[in-house]
């Protein structure tokens, strides 16, 4: 089954404790990206990657890091989480160069930083 | 700057009636794609429909159709014969074709279908 898998689904952590949210896709997609969803703000792109070892900032990259060492994986790293990073996070992937290919989303990770 | 605007925070529709969810976008690009996603209360994002900026016909997918008015920069979603399972958040999004995976989302519209 084609899917994007995020882990964990729920995470509560303390300020300053480094964490990683994993994302893996089994569709051999070139493009992967991370979003955060906040009430009243919709989804905002954090980082995206067009292929292995190619990453770029989205609209809200501050406080986040990513890496793309393998095509299937695109982890999101919070080196020193803060309460304003409490949010619902989505990983997404899409393949091909055509504009009509939709993004496939993971199930989401609800992060709470206290 | 690219921007997606959804002006209806919440909408109600009677079961079996049609409903239109508004979306306007702002871009100077000539080539772009427009998408609608559904987010039920369970949280996942479900792709509904796509419209390319060069497509002359409005996209349709089952009960979903996209009313694309390029000159007005609008891409409204029309859901026909609403069902209770259509109750969800709906997001309009735009993808810039020339910059790979840059997606821009609106703030969403919460649709409630009334029995």
Interface residues (C-beta under 8 A of the other chain):
Chain A: X31 X32 X33 X35 X40 X41 X42 X43 X44 X45 X48 X49 X50 X58 X88 X90 X92 X94 X99 X100 X102 X103 X104 X105 X107 X108 X110
Chain B: X4 X6 X31 X32 X33 X35 X37 X43 X44 X45 X47 X50 X52 X53 X91 X93 X95 X97 X100 X101 X102 X103 X104 X105 X106 X107 X108
